[in-house]
Amino acid sequence: MGSPTLNWAAMFGIGFGSRRSMEVLRVDKKEILDVEEVADLLSVSPWTVREQARQGRLPGRKVGKEWRFSRQGLLDWLREGIGVSDPMD
């Protein structure tokens, strides 16, 4: 059986190297942010982003040694004040 990624791509008619797959990749890049992009979005330092994420005050996931953040998750967090106990430094 193929990998889940290949099956997902086949389900939606997305071939690797096709124009459609490149459009999906561009959308994914905008939806998932790294530490520097989050720092720019929130107007704080990358160090603050890492510390707040490590302490569970900022919604994100560690993938290997790197933090990744959902743009929509961050916007929801800002709007709703999810998990906010202390202001960001």
N, C-alpha and C positions, 0 to 999 in steps of 0.2 A: 504494500500500500504506500502511496506517495506521502510526502510530508503535508501537514495541515496547511502550510502556506501555498503549496502547489494546488491542493484541492480547493482552497478558497479562491485562488486566482482562476482556476478552471470553472468554478461555479458561476463566476461573474464574467466569464469570457475575457479575462485579462491574460494576455500572453506576455511573457517576460521579453522586454525589449520593444514592446509595442508602444504606440503613442499613448494609449489608455493607461498602461502601467506607469508611464512616466508622470501622467497627471495625478495618479494616486500617490506616487512618491512625493510630489510637490506638496500635496495636501497634508500628508503625514508629517512632513518636515515642519510645517507651520503649526500643526496641532501639538506636537511633542517638542518641548523646549529643553535646552540644557541650562546649566547654572548661569552662564553669562547672559543668555537671552532673558532669563527670569530676572536677573539683576537689573537689566535695562528696563524691562517691563515695570518693575516695582520701584525703580530709582533708588536702589540700595547696592551695596558692594556684593561681589560674588561670595566673599567670606560670610557675610550675613545670611545669604541664601543657604549656603551649606550648613551653617550652624542652626538656623531655624528649622531646616529640613531634618537634620540629625536629631534635634530635640522633639520632633513631631509637631512643631508649630506651623509648618508650611507643608501643604500636601504634595508629596512627591514619592518617587520610588528610586531605590538604588539599583542600578543595572550594572553588575560587575563592580567596578570602582567609581562609576560615574552616576550622578543624579540625573533623573529625567522627570519632567513635569508636564502635566496636561494643561494646555492653555485654558481650556474650558474649566477644568478643575480649579485653577488659580483664580479665574474670574468669578466662579461661584463662591470660592473661599472669601474673596474680597467683598463681594456683595452681601453674603450671608454671615460673615464673621465666624465661619466654621473653625472650631478648635482654637480660637484666639483666647489666650490667657494673659499674655503680656504683649505690649506693642513691640514691633520689630526694632532692634537697636540700630 
